[in-house]
């Protein structure tokens, strides 16, 4: 059934099914890496939902398999609506393209084409078996929920979300260093949901010294604990008895690779130590090397929680894919800012963002933003009739 000839009622049922599949896919966030999150809804021949499923964990059955199992014989002659092109390879599980063919599915509608060389091709296999196949339905929405995996495939590094909490005047702590609690308990609970969706949570040495953060997920039933990562260049911030060493979740301490082995002896084997090259100029660790090492460990999404210096290094490296800011309706007037040196010296060099969402959470405001698309090569800003006045 070609898109232009599909009856409006059929198209709307498929769109509704894809929205449901996207919601199902999101249930797998934080538990499927290094695999994607995928949702699937099977409609019977009359267009009613017969089965649904999502990819729940790496190595487990794929979304299509769960949905087909739920549908049973009702799948025959029906439509499978899936957020990612069905895979066409055998790994720890069999190819979903074959499962759909064997189930007697007559039509497959998917949102995002699979970009991986070893798994793509499912659409062609399905079409060769006589199944009507259509791609691209609600592609943007499906790509958004799978942004971490798609980024890792396309860029070869984890997806990075930088989260911070600040007052309306941009302070993350008071002048005396106190920061608990700038935002409300509903906002802090929302952060734990972000942690539950991430493969790793990352802080720098300044945050480790000032806050002794725990970094594990609390209050999210069934959450898979993320890898806790501390970028501790000189191996001096994480002390014996630090909360990240308590065993509640795995912990990785990244240190400079020119330190002597004895520099991390005080950790007592309670965390994995990862030696990395220093950044150019010797300040901090090389961001690209850190992300590459995490990617090699199967980490596909990183929640960057602090502090300002580490966030500045990631912004300078253009390695921030999403910013989530929690703004409290409060003013401090002094204290540290959310972002430190980021290699930006002029307004023209600012990293411009596009607001992707604004939400009230308790008394606070959550703002999500993503880097704005780069202007086309060779484009120039529009000429103005008069110089712009300076901001006062």
QUIBEL-V308753 format. One record per backbone hydrogen bond with DSSP energy under -0.5 kcal/mol. NH is the residue of the N-H (numbers start at 0). CO is the residue of the C=O. If there is no record, write none. Layout:
nh->NH co->CO
nh->NH co->CO
This chain:
nh->4 co->1
nh->5 co->1
nh->5 co->2
nh->10 co->6
nh->11 co->7
nh->12 co->8
nh->13 co->9
nh->14 co->10
nh->15 co->11
nh->16 co->12
nh->17 co->13
nh->18 co->14
nh->19 co->15
nh->20 co->16
nh->21 co->17
nh->22 co->18
nh->23 co->19
nh->24 co->20
nh->25 co->21
nh->26 co->22
nh->26 co->23
nh->27 co->24
nh->28 co->25
nh->30 co->27
nh->31 co->27
nh->34 co->31
nh->39 co->52
nh->40 co->80
nh->41 co->50
nh->42 co->40
nh->42 co->78
nh->43 co->47
nh->46 co->43
nh->49 co->41
nh->50 co->41
nh->52 co->39
nh->54 co->37
nh->55 co->53
nh->55 co->60
nh->57 co->30
nh->59 co->56
nh->65 co->61
nh->66 co->62
nh->67 co->63
nh->68 co->64
nh->69 co->65
nh->70 co->66
nh->71 co->67
nh->73 co->70
nh->74 co->71
nh->75 co->72
nh->76 co->103
nh->77 co->74
nh->78 co->42
nh->79 co->106
nh->80 co->40
nh->80 co->78
nh->81 co->79
nh->81 co->108
nh->82 co->38
nh->84 co->111
nh->87 co->118
nh->90 co->88
nh->90 co->92
nh->96 co->86
nh->98 co->94
nh->99 co->95
nh->100 co->96
nh->101 co->97
nh->102 co->98
nh->103 co->100
nh->104 co->99
nh->105 co->77
nh->106 co->77
nh->107 co->131
nh->108 co->79
nh->109 co->133
nh->110 co->81
nh->111 co->82
nh->118 co->115
nh->119 co->115
nh->124 co->120
nh->125 co->121
nh->126 co->122
nh->127 co->123
nh->128 co->124
nh->128 co->125
nh->129 co->126
nh->130 co->125
nh->131 co->105
nh->133 co->107
nh->135 co->109
nh->136 co->109
nh->138 co->135
nh->141 co->137
nh->142 co->138
nh->143 co->139
nh->144 co->140
nh->145 co->141
nh->146 co->143
nh->149 co->145
nh->150 co->146
nh->151 co->147
nh->152 co->148
nh->153 co->149
nh->154 co->150
nh->155 co->151
nh->158 co->299
nh->160 co->158
nh->160 co->301
nh->161 co->159
nh->161 co->321
nh->162 co->160
nh->162 co->303
nh->163 co->323
nh->165 co->325
nh->166 co->170
nh->167 co->327
nh->167 co->329
nh->168 co->329
nh->169 co->166
nh->171 co->335
nh->172 co->335
nh->173 co->177
nh->176 co->173
nh->180 co->178
nh->181 co->178
nh->187 co->183
nh->188 co->184
nh->189 co->185
nh->190 co->186
nh->191 co->187
nh->192 co->188
nh->193 co->189
nh->194 co->190
nh->195 co->191
nh->196 co->192
nh->197 co->193
nh->197 co->194
nh->198 co->300
nh->199 co->300
nh->200 co->226
nh->201 co->302
nh->202 co->228
nh->203 co->305
nh->204 co->230
nh->207 co->203
nh->208 co->204
nh->209 co->205
nh->210 co->206
nh->211 co->206
nh->211 co->207
nh->220 co->218
nh->222 co->219
nh->224 co->222
nh->226 co->198
nh->227 co->249
nh->228 co->200
nh->228 co->226
nh->229 co->251
nh->230 co->202
nh->231 co->229
nh->231 co->253
nh->232 co->230
nh->234 co->231
nh->238 co->236
nh->241 co->238
nh->244 co->241
nh->245 co->242
nh->251 co->227
nh->252 co->271
nh->253 co->229
nh->253 co->251
nh->254 co->252
nh->254 co->273
nh->255 co->232
nh->256 co->275
nh->258 co->255
nh->262 co->259
nh->263 co->260
nh->264 co->261
nh->266 co->263
nh->267 co->264
nh->269 co->266
nh->271 co->250
nh->273 co->252
nh->274 co->272
nh->275 co->254
nh->278 co->283
nh->281 co->278
nh->283 co->281
nh->285 co->276
nh->289 co->285
nh->290 co->286
nh->291 co->287
nh->292 co->288
nh->293 co->289
nh->294 co->290
nh->295 co->291
nh->296 co->292
nh->296 co->293
nh->297 co->294
nh->298 co->293
nh->299 co->297
nh->301 co->158
nh->302 co->199
nh->303 co->160
nh->303 co->301
nh->304 co->201
nh->304 co->302
nh->305 co->201
nh->310 co->306
nh->311 co->307
nh->312 co->308
nh->313 co->309
nh->314 co->310
nh->315 co->311
nh->316 co->312
nh->317 co->314
nh->318 co->313
nh->320 co->159
nh->320 co->318
nh->321 co->159
nh->322 co->368
nh->323 co->161
nh->324 co->322
nh->324 co->366
nh->325 co->163
nh->326 co->324
nh->326 co->364
nh->327 co->165
nh->327 co->325
nh->329 co->327
nh->337 co->169
nh->339 co->307
nh->344 co->342
nh->348 co->345
nh->349 co->346
nh->351 co->349
nh->353 co->369
nh->355 co->367
nh->356 co->367
nh->358 co->365
nh->360 co->363
nh->363 co->360
nh->364 co->326
nh->365 co->358
nh->366 co->324
nh->366 co->364
nh->367 co->356
nh->368 co->322
nh->369 co->353
nh->371 co->351
nh->378 co->375
